[in-house]
Amino acid sequence: MTYKDSLQLFFTPCCFLNTGTSPPSYSSSTSPQSSENSPISLTYIADSHAYHPRPLSTEKRFFLQIIRAQLQCLPQSQTSISDLLSFISTNWEAALAIAEEVRSLSTQYITD
């Protein structure tokens, strides 16, 4: 799954909370969802576009690392997929806004 042609997300959907149906009642020993998380991969892919590559700035790299760390700590069995996607989009939008502000400051003022 990609977001704004910048990020690529890989995850296992069945490990996340299914909000569409009510969960069946299981005893704690037969629960299909364990407390262990499956791997989640979030990769910046905009720098490899053939037509208009966009390099990963330091500011975006910083936020990408924070988002990745938060994804690894996310309790997947208690999180819906829509919450996962909302988390990524909200934080990446913040990263883009801050990167743009830093770029704007560096063109208007001497920052080094």
All heavy atoms as an XYZ file, in Angstrom:
880
protein
N       0.848     -1.153      0.000
C       0.000      0.000      0.000
C       0.905      1.230      0.000
O       1.898      1.271      0.718
C      -0.877     -0.050      1.261
C      -1.741      1.133      1.475
S      -2.789      0.982      2.941
C      -3.869     -0.324      2.438
N       0.570      2.229     -0.810
C       1.377      3.450     -0.860
C       0.561      4.650     -0.398
O      -0.665      4.670     -0.506
C       1.911      3.737     -2.277
O       0.808      3.897     -3.159
C       2.801      2.608     -2.763
N       1.269      5.648      0.100
C       0.642      6.883      0.541
C       1.313      8.053     -0.157
O       2.521      8.268      0.000
C       0.759      7.036      2.064
C       0.120      8.295      2.589
C      -1.258      8.430      2.590
C       0.888      9.352      3.051
C      -1.852      9.593      3.050
C       0.302     10.504      3.514
C      -1.066     10.618      3.514
O      -1.667     11.769      3.957
N       0.538      8.795     -0.945
C       0.991      9.985     -1.663
C       2.258      9.738     -2.482
O       3.105     10.621     -2.596
C       1.207     11.144     -0.703
C      -0.076     11.690     -0.137
C       0.157     13.034      0.488
C      -1.171     13.654      0.821
N      -1.044     15.026      1.256
N       2.403      8.576     -3.028
C       3.585      8.212     -3.831
C       4.895      8.465     -3.090
O       5.934      8.655     -3.710
C       3.601      8.960     -5.167
C       2.495      8.510     -6.091
O       2.096      7.339     -6.006
O       2.023      9.341     -6.900
N       4.839      8.483     -1.759
C       6.039      8.740     -0.964
C       6.390      7.593     -0.039
O       7.561      7.279      0.131
C       5.851      9.996     -0.100
O       5.701     11.128     -0.895
N       5.376      7.000      0.563
C       5.599      5.935      1.531
C       4.975      4.640      1.048
O       3.911      4.648      0.431
C       4.975      6.295      2.885
C       5.507      7.527      3.585
C       4.722      7.782      4.859
C       6.985      7.387      3.881
N       5.644      3.544      1.351
C       5.107      2.222      1.045
C       4.983      1.457      2.358
O       5.931      1.380      3.132
C       6.014      1.479      0.080
C       5.404      0.207     -0.439
C       6.221     -0.361     -1.583
O       7.449     -0.255     -1.598
N       5.548     -0.943     -2.540
N       3.786      0.921      2.583
C       3.474      0.246      3.842
C       3.151     -1.213      3.572
O       2.345     -1.522      2.695
C       2.271      0.932      4.509
C       1.706      0.281      5.765
C       2.714      0.382      6.907
C       0.387      0.933      6.147
N       3.794     -2.085      4.325
C       3.494     -3.518      4.303
C       3.104     -3.936      5.714
O       3.824     -3.630      6.666
C       4.710     -4.346      3.860
C       5.094     -4.138      2.431
C       6.159     -3.317      2.112
C       4.401     -4.775      1.411
C       6.530     -3.120      0.791
C       4.762     -4.587      0.094
C       5.829     -3.753     -0.219
N       1.970     -4.617      5.842
C       1.540     -5.123      7.143
C       0.624     -6.321      6.924
O       0.169     -6.576      5.815
C       0.844     -4.033      7.966
C      -0.451     -3.541      7.380
C      -1.665     -4.030      7.827
C      -0.455     -2.570      6.388
C      -2.857     -3.576      7.291
C      -1.638     -2.112      5.856
C      -2.847     -2.612      6.303
N       0.362     -7.056      7.988
C      -0.511     -8.227      7.934
C      -1.876     -7.828      8.471
O      -2.042     -7.645      9.680
C       0.082     -9.368      8.782
O       1.428     -9.594      8.364
C      -0.731    -10.640      8.631
N      -2.876     -7.666      7.595
C      -4.185     -7.161      8.029
C      -4.873     -8.027      9.085
O      -5.549     -7.495      9.968
C      -5.013     -7.133      6.741
C      -4.018     -7.098      5.643
C      -2.810     -7.826      6.150
N      -4.700     -9.329      9.034
C      -5.414    -10.198      9.973
C      -4.920    -10.039     11.413
O      -5.586    -10.487     12.347
C      -5.326    -11.648      9.535
S      -3.670    -12.333      9.590
N      -3.793     -9.385     11.622
C      -3.271     -9.187     12.970
C      -3.891     -7.971     13.660
O      -3.678     -7.758     14.840
C      -1.757     -9.023     12.932
S      -0.925    -10.528     12.425
N      -4.661     -7.184     12.915
C      -5.246     -5.980     13.469
C      -6.692     -6.215     13.866
O      -7.350     -7.139     13.398
C      -5.147     -4.826     12.460
C      -3.765     -4.279     12.357
C      -2.835     -4.868     11.521
C      -3.371     -3.196     13.111
C      -1.554     -4.385     11.433
C      -2.087     -2.699     13.033
C      -1.186     -3.300     12.195
N      -7.192     -5.329     14.709
C      -8.553     -5.405     15.211
C      -9.531     -5.283     14.057
O      -9.423     -4.381     13.232
C      -8.785     -4.259     16.217
C     -10.162     -4.143     16.839
C     -10.419     -5.373     17.725
C     -10.249     -2.875     17.657
N     -10.472     -6.200     14.001
C     -11.503     -6.170     12.970
C     -12.715     -5.464     13.560
O     -13.409     -6.012     14.395
C     -11.855     -7.588     12.529
C     -12.875     -7.607     11.413
O     -13.308     -6.564     10.938
N     -13.241     -8.796     10.995
N     -12.978     -4.251     13.096
C     -14.087     -3.473     13.651
C     -15.390     -3.724     12.908
O     -16.430     -3.242     13.320
C     -13.775     -1.964     13.599
O     -13.494     -1.598     12.248
C     -12.610     -1.634     14.492
N     -15.361     -4.499     11.838
C     -16.561     -4.752     11.051
C     -17.507     -5.758     11.679
O     -18.706     -5.719     11.476
N     -16.981     -6.680     12.457
C     -17.819     -7.697     13.077
C     -17.473     -7.800     14.549
O     -16.389     -7.431     14.979
C     -17.587     -9.080     12.427
O     -16.212     -9.429     12.593
C     -17.947     -9.075     10.957
N     -18.394     -8.302     15.314
C     -18.091     -8.489     16.730
C     -17.220     -9.727     16.891
O     -17.429    -10.737     16.220
C     -19.380     -8.640     17.533
O     -20.100     -9.758     17.074
N     -16.219     -9.648     17.745
C     -15.305    -10.783     17.893
C     -15.995    -11.950     18.584
O     -16.813    -11.756     19.476
C     -14.174    -10.225     18.757
C     -14.780     -9.083     19.487
C     -15.870     -8.534     18.600
N     -15.680    -13.171     18.150
C     -16.242    -14.329     18.829
C     -15.633    -14.463     20.213
O     -14.532    -13.982     20.460
C     -15.841    -15.505     17.926
C     -14.647    -15.024     17.185
C     -14.803    -13.534     17.047
N     -16.356    -15.099     21.111
C     -15.800    -15.261     22.461
C     -14.913    -16.502     22.493
O     -15.316    -17.585     22.113
C     -16.931    -15.387     23.483
O     -17.750    -16.485     23.159
N     -13.700    -16.287     22.906
C     -12.705    -17.353     23.024
C     -12.199    -17.360     24.449
O     -12.137    -16.323     25.095
C     -11.500    -17.120     22.101
C     -11.806    -17.252     20.635
C     -12.075    -16.129     19.868
C     -11.799    -18.491     20.016
C     -12.344    -16.239     18.518
C     -12.064    -18.608     18.667
C     -12.334    -17.481     17.924
O     -12.586    -17.595     16.605
N     -11.799    -18.498     24.893
C     -11.102    -18.523     26.171
C      -9.706    -17.973     25.949
O      -9.218    -17.935     24.834
C     -11.052    -19.951     26.722
O     -10.225    -20.748     25.903
N      -9.067    -17.553     26.992
C      -7.751    -16.925     26.843
C      -6.718    -17.860     26.241
O      -5.775    -17.419     25.612
C      -7.267    -16.410     28.202
O      -7.142    -17.491     29.099
N      -6.899    -19.167     26.396
C      -5.908    -20.096     25.855
C      -6.125    -20.386     24.382
O      -5.226    -20.868     23.710
C      -5.941    -21.411     26.640
O      -7.210    -22.023     26.485
N      -7.311    -20.071     23.831
C      -7.567    -20.359     22.419
C      -7.771    -19.106     21.599
O      -8.288    -19.170     20.501
C      -8.825    -21.248     22.279
O      -9.942    -20.518     22.801
C      -8.649    -22.568     22.975
N      -7.383    -17.967     22.108
C      -7.567    -16.713     21.390
C      -6.740    -16.714     20.116
O      -5.545    -17.011     20.133
C      -7.148    -15.542     22.271
O      -7.215    -14.340     21.545
N      -7.340    -16.355     18.952
C      -6.593    -16.357     17.708
C      -5.617    -15.197     17.596
O      -4.667    -15.270     16.848
C      -7.676    -16.243     16.643
C      -8.799    -15.541     17.310
C      -8.721    -15.977     18.755
N      -5.863    -14.117     18.337
C      -4.958    -12.986     18.273
C      -4.084    -12.985     19.517
O      -4.561    -12.873     20.629
C      -5.744    -11.679     18.197
C      -6.502    -11.539     16.907
C      -7.254    -10.214     16.851
O      -7.549     -9.630     17.875
N      -7.542     -9.777     15.658
N      -2.815    -13.133     19.311
C      -1.905    -13.139     20.450
C      -1.401    -11.726     20.696
O      -1.681    -10.808     19.945
C      -0.728    -14.080     20.168
O       0.061    -13.563     19.122
N      -0.639    -11.557     21.742
C      -0.105    -10.240     22.065
C       1.112     -9.903     21.216
O       1.611     -8.789     21.279
C       0.250    -10.180     23.548
O       1.234    -11.146     23.830
N       1.596    -10.859     20.425
C       2.740    -10.595     19.578
C       2.304     -9.865     18.310
O       1.262    -10.159     17.749
C       3.441    -11.899     19.208
C       4.107    -12.559     20.387
C       4.907    -13.779     19.978
O       5.363    -13.828     18.822
O       5.061    -14.659     20.805
N       3.125     -8.927     17.879
C       2.849     -8.169     16.673
C       3.528     -8.797     15.470
O       4.588     -9.397     15.592
C       3.343     -6.733     16.828
C       2.505     -5.935     17.792
O       1.352     -6.262     18.056
N       3.080     -4.881     18.321
N       2.921     -8.631     14.313
C       3.568     -9.057     13.081
C       4.426     -7.900     12.572
O       4.223     -6.748     12.961
C       2.518     -9.454     12.043
O       1.768     -8.326     11.661
N       5.374     -8.169     11.701
C       6.244     -7.096     11.198
C       5.455     -6.067     10.386
O       4.519     -6.412      9.668
C       7.243     -7.821     10.301
C       7.170     -9.252     10.680
C       5.790     -9.474     11.214
N       5.844     -4.811     10.533
C       5.300     -3.717      9.733
C       6.488     -3.023      9.086
O       7.464     -2.695      9.744
C       4.525     -2.706     10.599
C       3.344     -3.364     11.293
C       4.044     -1.541      9.754
C       2.578     -2.432     12.212
N       6.376     -2.798      7.783
C       7.448     -2.133      7.058
C       6.917     -0.832      6.464
O       5.904     -0.826      5.773
C       7.958     -3.044      5.936
O       8.853     -2.347      5.106
N       7.603      0.273      6.744
C       7.264      1.574      6.186
C       8.522      2.104      5.512
O       9.536      2.332      6.165
C       6.785      2.522      7.288
C       6.265      3.873      6.824
C       4.994      3.702      5.984
C       5.987      4.773      8.016
N       8.454      2.291      4.209
C       9.618      2.654      3.415
C       9.346      3.915      2.613
O       8.255      4.087      2.069
C       9.961      1.518      2.427
O      10.045      0.297      3.153
C      11.264      1.770      1.710
N      10.343      4.772      2.518
C      10.245      5.969      1.680
C      10.585      5.566      0.257
O      11.665      5.034     -0.010
C      11.207      7.047      2.181
C      11.098      8.349      1.438
C      10.042      9.215      1.691
C      12.036      8.711      0.484
C       9.933     10.410      1.012
C      11.932      9.911     -0.199
C      10.880     10.757      0.065
O      10.776     11.945     -0.606
N       9.666      5.808     -0.678
C       9.881      5.363     -2.060
C       9.935      6.510     -3.070
O      10.186      6.274     -4.251
C       8.782      4.369     -2.506
C       7.396      5.002     -2.412
C       8.877      3.079     -1.711
C       6.291      4.177     -3.048
N       9.721      7.746     -2.620
C       9.682      8.877     -3.552
C      11.038      9.165     -4.179
O      11.107      9.781     -5.240
C       9.159     10.121     -2.852
N      12.111      8.716     -3.542
C      13.438      8.957     -4.104
C      13.780      8.016     -5.255
O      14.769      8.213     -5.948
C      14.512      8.880     -3.026
C      14.520      7.556     -2.292
O      13.610      6.730     -2.518
O      15.427      7.361     -1.471
N      12.939      7.023     -5.496
C      13.220      6.072     -6.579
C      12.259      6.207     -7.755
O      12.260      5.353     -8.634
C      13.158      4.643     -6.030
O      11.863      4.375     -5.527
N      11.475      7.277     -7.797
C      10.593      7.497     -8.941
C      11.426      7.815    -10.174
O      12.410      8.552    -10.110
C       9.619      8.650     -8.679
C       8.584      8.338     -7.651
N       7.664      7.329     -7.791
C       8.314      8.919     -6.458
C       6.885      7.294     -6.733
N       7.268      8.243     -5.893
N      11.023      7.275    -11.302
C      11.774      7.479    -12.538
C      11.603      8.893    -13.089
O      12.548      9.498    -13.589
C      11.342      6.460    -13.585
N      10.395      9.431    -12.987
C      10.121     10.734    -13.605
C      10.583     11.911    -12.743
O      11.258     12.803    -13.222
C       8.620     10.857    -13.906
C       8.230     12.203    -14.446
C       8.645     12.609    -15.716
C       7.490     13.088    -13.692
C       8.310     13.849    -16.207
C       7.142     14.329    -14.168
C       7.553     14.714    -15.432
O       7.217     15.939    -15.910
N      10.204     11.929    -11.487
C      10.514     13.062    -10.611
C      10.916     12.568     -9.223
O      10.124     12.599     -8.288
C       9.296     13.985    -10.517
C       9.520     15.227     -9.713
N      10.474     16.166    -10.032
C       8.917     15.680     -8.590
C      10.441     17.131     -9.138
N       9.497     16.861     -8.253
N      12.148     12.084     -9.077
C      12.568     11.593     -7.757
C      12.687     12.736     -6.755
O      13.108     13.836     -7.096
C      13.929     10.959     -8.028
C      14.406     11.567     -9.283
C      13.203     11.964    -10.073
N      12.247     12.465     -5.527
C      12.339     13.441     -4.439
C      13.209     12.834     -3.348
O      12.815     11.851     -2.717
C      10.954     13.762     -3.895
C      10.075     14.496     -4.906
C       8.678     14.596     -4.400
N       8.166     13.209     -4.295
C       6.904     12.896     -4.148
N       6.008     13.821     -4.049
N       6.524     11.642     -4.079
N      14.381     13.414     -3.133
C      15.269     12.847     -2.107
C      14.670     13.000     -0.709
O      13.872     13.900     -0.449
C      16.549     13.666     -2.258
C      16.156     14.906     -2.962
C      14.946     14.585     -3.787
N      15.071     12.119      0.160
C      14.608     12.124      1.546
C      15.423     13.141      2.340
O      16.616     12.957      2.554
C      14.745     10.727      2.150
C      14.267     10.538      3.579
C      12.779     10.847      3.703
C      14.532      9.105      4.022
N      14.771     14.212      2.770
C      15.466     15.245      3.537
C      15.723     14.754      4.961
O      15.106     13.787      5.429
C      14.633     16.530      3.568
O      13.454     16.322      4.315
N      16.582     15.447      5.643
C      16.903     15.089      7.028
C      15.668     15.168      7.916
O      15.454     14.306      8.765
C      18.004     16.020      7.568
O      19.140     15.924      6.718
C      18.383     15.660      8.988
N      14.849     16.188      7.697
C      13.646     16.357      8.501
C      12.658     15.202      8.267
O      12.108     14.645      9.224
C      12.949     17.689      8.170
C      13.793     18.901      8.467
C      14.839     19.203      7.392
O      14.674     18.756      6.242
O      15.823     19.882      7.715
N      12.467     14.838      7.027
C      11.560     13.729      6.715
C      12.120     12.410      7.247
O      11.369     11.572      7.749
C      11.327     13.618      5.209
C      10.518     14.750      4.635
C      10.370     14.562      3.139
C       9.790     15.772      2.466
N       9.746     15.602      1.000
N      13.423     12.235      7.152
C      14.054     11.017      7.670
C      13.841     10.901      9.180
O      13.538      9.824      9.698
C      15.554     11.006      7.356
C      16.274      9.741      7.819
C      17.773      9.814      7.548
N      18.107     10.344      6.246
C      18.209      9.622      5.133
N      17.995      8.319      5.192
N      18.533     10.179      3.989
N      13.961     12.008      9.881
C      13.739     12.037     11.322
C      12.323     11.570     11.656
O      12.124     10.691     12.489
C      13.980     13.463     11.845
C      13.621     13.658     13.281
C      14.454     13.193     14.286
C      12.450     14.310     13.637
C      14.134     13.375     15.626
C      12.120     14.496     14.967
C      12.949     14.031     15.960
N      11.332     12.141     10.983
C       9.951     11.748     11.239
C       9.670     10.312     10.809
O       8.923      9.596     11.482
C       8.974     12.706     10.545
C       8.732     13.949     11.347
C       9.500     15.077     11.137
C       7.747     13.988     12.314
C       9.290     16.217     11.881
C       7.524     15.123     13.061
C       8.302     16.253     12.845
N      10.258      9.884      9.713
C      10.064      8.507      9.257
C      10.572      7.521     10.304
O       9.917      6.519     10.597
C      10.768      8.287      7.917
C      10.620      6.905      7.285
C       9.158      6.578      7.013
C      11.432      6.830      5.998
N      11.714      7.812     10.902
C      12.250      6.935     11.945
C      11.345      6.905     13.178
O      11.150      5.850     13.780
C      13.666      7.381     12.327
C      14.677      7.110     11.247
C      16.049      7.677     11.569
O      16.224      8.442     12.514
N      17.031      7.311     10.767
N      10.785      8.046     13.539
C       9.875      8.088     14.683
C       8.593      7.308     14.385
O       8.114      6.542     15.226
C       9.554      9.547     15.071
C      10.797     10.200     15.665
C       8.383      9.607     16.049
C      10.649     11.674     15.925
N       8.051      7.483     13.193
C       6.832      6.755     12.816
C       7.097      5.253     12.818
O       6.287      4.471     13.327
C       6.314      7.230     11.443
C       5.864      8.688     11.512
C       5.171      6.344     10.967
C       5.591      9.319     10.154
N       8.229      4.843     12.264
C       8.580      3.413     12.256
C       8.681      2.859     13.678
O       8.199      1.757     13.964
C       9.912      3.201     11.550
C       9.855      3.284     10.063
C      11.247      3.136      9.502
N      11.259      3.190      8.054
C      12.346      3.472      7.342
N      13.494      3.713      7.955
N      12.272      3.501      6.027
N       9.315      3.606     14.565
C       9.459      3.146     15.951
C       8.097      3.011     16.619
O       7.848      2.041     17.342
C      10.356      4.115     16.732
N       7.218      3.967     16.371
C       5.882      3.905     16.954
C       5.090      2.722     16.391
O       4.335      2.081     17.123
C       5.120      5.206     16.687
C       5.643      6.381     17.480
C       5.406      6.193     18.971
O       4.355      5.761     19.388
N       6.406      6.519     19.764
N       5.268      2.418     15.119
C       4.564      1.284     14.513
C       4.989     -0.039     15.142
O       4.190     -0.959     15.270
C       4.803      1.241     13.001
C       4.126      2.328     12.183
C       4.530      2.216     10.718
C       2.619      2.281     12.332
N       6.257     -0.135     15.534
C       6.736     -1.367     16.137
C       6.160     -1.577     17.541
O       6.066     -2.704     18.018
C       8.269     -1.384     16.188
C       8.923     -1.313     14.825
C       8.385     -2.339     13.846
O       8.228     -3.508     14.168
N       8.083     -1.888     12.630
N       5.768     -0.487     18.197
C       5.209     -0.569     19.556
C       3.687     -0.639     19.562
O       3.084     -0.799     20.619
C       5.646      0.653     20.363
S       7.416      0.793     20.550
N       3.077     -0.513     18.420
C       1.625     -0.476     18.309
C       1.008     -1.820     18.693
O       1.431     -2.849     18.181
C       1.271     -0.145     16.858
C      -0.112      0.326     16.529
C      -0.354      1.689     17.160
C      -0.260      0.435     15.030
N       0.039     -1.835     19.600
C      -0.636     -3.105     19.932
C      -1.603     -3.480     18.798
O      -2.742     -3.016     18.755
C      -1.374     -2.787     21.235
C      -1.616     -1.318     21.183
C      -0.469     -0.730     20.408
N      -1.140     -4.281     17.872
C      -1.888     -4.557     16.652
C      -3.250     -5.182     16.911
O      -4.224     -4.847     16.248
C      -1.058     -5.447     15.720
C       0.172     -4.749     15.210
C       1.034     -5.646     14.350
O       0.674     -6.769     14.024
N       2.195     -5.148     13.970
N      -3.353     -6.072     17.874
C      -4.622     -6.744     18.123
C      -5.661     -5.811     18.733
O      -6.840     -6.142     18.786
C      -4.412     -7.952     19.030
O      -3.937     -7.532     20.292
N      -5.232     -4.630     19.173
C      -6.144     -3.649     19.759
C      -6.305     -2.421     18.876
O      -6.941     -1.448     19.267
C      -5.627     -3.219     21.129
C      -5.516     -4.352     22.110
C      -4.788     -3.930     23.376
O      -4.501     -2.760     23.581
N      -4.494     -4.899     24.216
N      -5.710     -2.433     17.677
C      -5.716     -1.285     16.786
C      -6.418     -1.646     15.485
O      -6.127     -2.679     14.888
C      -4.268     -0.847     16.475
O      -3.572     -0.634     17.700
C      -4.229      0.409     15.641
N      -7.311     -0.781     15.040
C      -7.980     -1.032     13.760
C      -7.071     -0.570     12.616
O      -6.187      0.274     12.813
C      -9.322     -0.303     13.697
O      -9.119      1.090     13.651
N      -7.306     -1.100     11.445
C      -6.506     -0.724     10.282
C      -6.722      0.748      9.952
O      -5.781      1.450      9.578
C      -6.827     -1.634      9.082
C      -6.346     -3.053      9.385
C      -6.185     -1.113      7.809
C      -6.704     -4.084      8.343
N      -7.951      1.229     10.110
C      -8.200      2.646      9.834
C      -7.416      3.538     10.796
O      -6.926      4.605     10.398
C      -9.689      2.964      9.898
O     -10.195      2.741     11.184
N      -7.269      3.120     12.049
C      -6.452      3.881     12.996
C      -4.975      3.853     12.597
O      -4.270      4.855     12.738
C      -6.617      3.353     14.413
C      -7.972      3.682     15.016
O      -8.659      4.586     14.491
O      -8.350      3.020     16.003
N      -4.515      2.720     12.120
C      -3.132      2.597     11.644
C      -2.880      3.561     10.491
O      -1.910      4.324     10.503
C      -2.852      1.157     11.199
C      -1.559      0.925     10.418
C      -0.348      1.042     11.331
C      -1.588     -0.428      9.736
N      -3.766      3.546      9.512
C      -3.594      4.405      8.338
C      -3.732      5.877      8.707
O      -3.001      6.726      8.178
C      -4.595      4.014      7.259
C      -4.470      2.578      6.740
C      -5.547      2.284      5.719
C      -3.087      2.309      6.183
N      -4.629      6.187      9.616
C      -4.795      7.559     10.072
C      -3.545      8.041     10.810
O      -3.110      9.184     10.630
C      -6.015      7.647     10.984
O      -6.136      8.925     11.522
N      -2.973      7.172     11.627
C      -1.740      7.495     12.349
C      -0.623      7.843     11.366
O       0.068      8.867     11.515
C      -1.325      6.315     13.230
C       0.040      6.446     13.827
C       0.255      7.250     14.932
C       1.118      5.780     13.269
C       1.528      7.381     15.479
C       2.386      5.902     13.799
C       2.587      6.709     14.915
N      -0.460      7.020     10.339
C       0.607      7.249      9.363
C       0.357      8.535      8.585
O       1.257      9.361      8.428
C       0.755      6.040      8.423
C       1.274      4.835      9.218
C       1.684      6.365      7.255
C       1.242      3.542      8.461
N      -0.867      8.731      8.107
C      -1.144      9.919      7.292
C      -1.009     11.208      8.109
O      -0.430     12.185      7.630
C      -2.521      9.830      6.646
O      -3.538      9.859      7.612
N      -1.516     11.221      9.321
C      -1.429     12.420     10.161
C       0.022     12.784     10.455
O       0.423     13.948     10.328
C      -2.183     12.197     11.485
O      -3.544     11.912     11.198
C      -2.089     13.411     12.383
N       0.810     11.795     10.814
C       2.206     12.069     11.155
C       3.044     12.402      9.932
O       3.957     13.226     10.016
C       2.800     10.898     11.938
C       2.273     10.871     13.351
O       2.596     11.731     14.154
N       1.410      9.914     13.639
N       2.754     11.786      8.800
C       3.513     12.112      7.590
C       3.154     13.517      7.102
O       4.018     14.249      6.624
C       3.298     11.070      6.506
C       4.253     11.264      5.379
C       3.954     11.611      4.097
C       5.686     11.149      5.419
N       5.098     11.720      3.352
C       6.171     11.444      4.137
C       6.582     10.833      6.425
C       7.532     11.426      3.842
C       7.940     10.806      6.129
C       8.397     11.102      4.852
N       1.897     13.923      7.241
C       1.504     15.285      6.885
C       2.236     16.291      7.767
O       2.664     17.347      7.285
C      -0.007     15.463      7.005
C      -0.802     14.738      5.934
C      -0.438     15.168      4.525
O      -0.231     16.377      4.282
O      -0.351     14.282      3.649
N       2.382     15.989      9.040
C       3.144     16.861      9.941
C       4.603     16.931      9.505
O       5.209     18.012      9.507
C       3.042     16.362     11.380
N       5.157     15.789      9.113
C       6.546     15.757      8.639
C       6.718     16.614      7.395
O       7.691     17.374      7.278
C       6.972     14.323      8.356
N       5.774     16.512      6.455
C       5.855     17.309      5.225
C       5.742     18.797      5.525
O       6.461     19.612      4.937
C       4.753     16.879      4.247
C       4.848     15.463      3.697
C       3.650     15.155      2.816
C       6.148     15.258      2.942
N       4.849     19.163      6.446
C       4.679     20.574      6.800
C       5.941     21.134      7.450
O       6.382     22.244      7.118
C       3.474     20.732      7.729
N       6.528     20.373      8.346
C       7.741     20.845      9.022
C       8.910     20.915      8.044
O       9.695     21.869      8.062
C       8.061     19.964     10.238
C       6.999     20.221     11.316
C       9.465     20.219     10.768
C       7.075     19.329     12.501
N       9.030     19.928      7.168
C      10.107     19.954      6.167
C       9.959     21.174      5.258
O      10.960     21.812      4.895
C      10.087     18.667      5.351
N       8.728     21.524      4.916
C       8.495     22.709      4.083
C       8.844     23.990      4.845
O       9.429     24.911      4.267
C       7.047     22.752      3.608
C       6.702     23.946      2.761
C       7.561     24.109      1.511
O       8.073     23.099      0.978
O       7.743     25.268      1.060
N       8.522     24.051      6.116
C       8.873     25.223      6.926
C      10.393     25.367      7.047
O      10.912     26.476      6.958
C       8.241     25.128      8.316
C       6.743     25.304      8.322
C       6.293     26.680      7.862
O       6.977     27.681      8.186
O       5.266     26.748      7.184
N      11.089     24.277      7.238
C      12.550     24.316      7.329
C      13.134     24.779      5.995
O      14.053     25.616      5.960
C      13.114     22.934      7.736
C      14.617     22.877      7.566
C      12.720     22.612      9.168
N      12.601     24.257      4.901
C      13.070     24.676      3.571
C      12.832     26.166      3.369
O      13.706     26.895      2.890
C      12.359     23.871      2.479
C      12.929     24.116      1.079
C      11.969     23.689     -0.012
N      10.753     24.470     -0.035
C      10.642     25.723     -0.490
N      11.707     26.350     -0.943
N       9.481     26.356     -0.481
N      11.658     26.626      3.765
C      11.324     28.043      3.621
C      12.249     28.918      4.462
O      12.715     29.962      4.004
C       9.869     28.256      4.028
O       9.539     29.604      3.970
N      12.507     28.517      5.692
C      13.418     29.276      6.552
C      14.829     29.328      5.976
O      15.497     30.358      6.040
C      13.462     28.666      7.949
C      12.308     28.997      8.871
C      12.409     28.175     10.149
C      12.286     30.478      9.195
N      15.278     28.215      5.428
C      16.646     28.179      4.907
C      16.797     29.010      3.635
O      17.904     29.440      3.318
C      17.092     26.742      4.663
O      16.340     26.163      3.631
N      15.714     29.252      2.907
C      15.811     30.114      1.724
C      15.659     31.583      2.073
O      16.161     32.438      1.356
C      14.761     29.737      0.671
O      13.456     29.852      1.239
C      14.975     28.343      0.139
N      14.984     31.903      3.170
C      14.739     33.288      3.553
C      15.786     33.839      4.509
O      16.033     35.036      4.534
C      13.363     33.427      4.185
C      12.244     33.139      3.206
C      10.885     33.198      3.889
O      10.785     33.525      5.049
N       9.852     32.849      3.142
N      16.371     32.973      5.316
C      17.301     33.420      6.357
C      18.559     32.571      6.337
O      18.536     31.421      5.897
C      16.663     33.322      7.739
C      15.380     34.099      7.864
C      14.151     33.451      7.807
C      15.395     35.470      8.020
C      12.966     34.161      7.914
C      14.219     36.204      8.119
C      13.001     35.530      8.067
O      11.847     36.230      8.169
N      19.611     33.092      6.864
C      20.840     32.320      7.008
C      20.682     31.443      8.254
O      20.520     31.964      9.362
C      22.073     33.227      7.161
C      22.221     34.084      5.909
C      23.320     32.406      7.426
C      23.296     35.163      6.020
N      20.696     30.152      8.066
C      20.465     29.239      9.193
C      21.693     28.407      9.558
O      21.667     27.673     10.507
C      19.303     28.275      8.880
O      19.601     27.564      7.686
C      18.000     29.023      8.742
N      22.764     28.524      8.784
C      23.970     27.742      9.083
C      24.948     28.518      9.900
O      25.084     29.667      9.914
C      24.649     27.265      7.796
C      23.808     26.220      7.083
O      23.111     25.474      7.782
O      23.873     26.172      5.856
